[in-house]
Amino acid sequence: MKKYDTIFLDRDGTLNPDPGYINNLEDFSFFNYTIKALSELKEYGDRFCIITNQSGIGRGLIKIDELSKIHSYILNQFYKNNLPLVGIYFCPEHPDQATNNRKPGIGMFELAAKDHAINLKKCLMIGDAISDVKSGINSGMDTMLVLSGKGKVSKSQLGKLSPSYIANDLLDAPKQLMRY
């Protein structure tokens, strides 16, 4: 069984439904299987880290205080369920002014690695978008595309990109890892 230093997770479409821009805590909820899936994924990684593009801030659609409330809720849920979350890194940039911090860039991954002594080459990135797969590959990680959220559309647009794993959703992720 392969064990990862850290399992990086995308947020919207991976941990929770993605209806568009979630701009307050009342509109945020995990998929009904998220906590169970993460509890099972703990077998494959010592810790988790969330990496999320949040261009709604750069677009003026989300206030930073509201994003902080959502992320505080997520941190509390991880803590309550004994899920080792080292942090939540987000990129507020509008895609038109994107830097290397916005996925598929690897800036947020490099910052997390520096902050928490993470060896990126011994990590896994799980997400529902091509940008998640690209950022994982660009960071030297194994990658997993989940078909929840934008995942089915992303799968049809992979082209030459080849994620290490493809799972129906986060609950299916540990089953895919168990196969190897």
N, C-alpha and C positions, 0 to 999 in steps of 0.2 A: 504494500500500500504506500503510495506516495504521500509524503507529508510536506506541506508548504509552510514557509516562514510566516507569510501573511496572505490572507485571501482578501483581495481588493474587490469591492462591490460597487456597481453603479447604483443609483437610487431609483429614479423614476422609471417604471417599466420592469425593474428587476426586483426591488423590495416592495414596491407599492404600485397600484394602478397609476397610469399616466394620462389623465384627462386633458392635459395641456399644462398651463402654468398654475401650479398649486401655490396660491398666495396667502393662505392662512391655515392655521392648525386644524380648523374645523373641516377643511377639505382634504386633509391628509389621513390616510389609513394604510396599514400594511395589507398585502394580500393575506387571505385567511390562513395560508400555509407558511408564511415567512418565518415566524419564530421556530416552528417545527423544523423547517428546512435548515435554518442556521444552526440549530442544536445538533442536527445530523452532520452538517458541514464541519463542525468543530473537530471532528475526528481527523480531518484532512488539513487543518491549519491551526497554528497556535493562537492566531489573532486575526481580527478583521479590521479593515479600513475602508471607509466609504469615500469615493471620489465622484463628484457630480458637477456637471455643467449646470449653472443656474443663470442663463442669459436673461431670464425675466427681470433680474435686478438691473442689468445694463439697458434693458428695454423700458424700464420704468413701470413694470407690471407687478413687481414684488418688492415690498419694503424689507430692508435688512432685518428689522426687528421681528417681522413675521417669519422670515427664514430662520432666525435664531430660535424662535419658539418651536418650530417644526423640528429643528435639529436637536434641541434640548429634549423634546419628547422621544426622539429616536434614541438618543444616548441613554435616557432613563429606561426605555424598554429593553435595550441590550443589557444594561446593568441588572435589571429585575430578573432577567432570564439567564443570568450568568454567561453572557456572550461577551468575550473579550474584544471590545472595540477600542482601538488606539486613537481614533479620531475621525472627524468628518471634514474633508477638504472640498471646497467648492470654488468654482470659477464664475464670477459674476459678469464676465465680459460678453458684450454683444458679439455675435459671430463676425460682423464686419470689422471689428477692432480686435480680433483674436490674437493672443500671444501664445507662447509655448505652454501656458498654463491650461488653456482650453483643450479638452480632448478633441482630436487625437494627439495633441501635444502631450509631453510627458512631465511638464513642470510640476504639477501637483504630486505626481508619483515620486519625483526626485526630492521634493520637500518632505513628504511623508517618510521617505527612506532616511533622510538626514535626521529628522526629528526623532525617529524611533529605531534607529540602527537596523533597518530592514535591508536584506539582500534581495533586490528586485528580481534577480535571476532565479531565485528560489520561491517565487510567488505565483499566484494565480489571479487573473482578472476575470470577473464574471459580469456580463452586461448584455443588454438587448440591442445595442446599436453598433454599427460598423465602427464608429469612433472609439467604442470600448475595446473592440478587438484590435484595432490599429494601435491604440495607445499601449495595450498590453504587449503586443508584438514589438513595438518600438522600444519598450522597456526591458525586453528580453524575457518576458514571462510566458507561462502557459496561459491560454485564453479559453474562455467558455462563452459561447453565445447562447443565451436563453431565448426561447421563442415566445415568451410573454412580452407585453408592451409592444415595441416596434420590431421584435425579434423575427417574426415571419417575413416581414418586408425586408429587413436587413439580410436575412438568409438568402433571399432571392437576388440580392445586389452584391453579394460577396466577391464575385468575379474570381480573381486569383488569390484573394485572401483566404487563409485556411485556419480557422480556430482549432485549438487542440481538441476541444470537445463541443458538442452541441447538445443542449438539454431542452426538454419541453418547457420547463420553468425551474425556479429555484428548488422546488421540492424534488425534481428529477435530477438535480445536479449531483447529489451524493451517489445516486445510482450510476451515473455516468462515470464518476471518479472510481467507483468500486470495480468497474470493469477492467481497469488498467493497473 
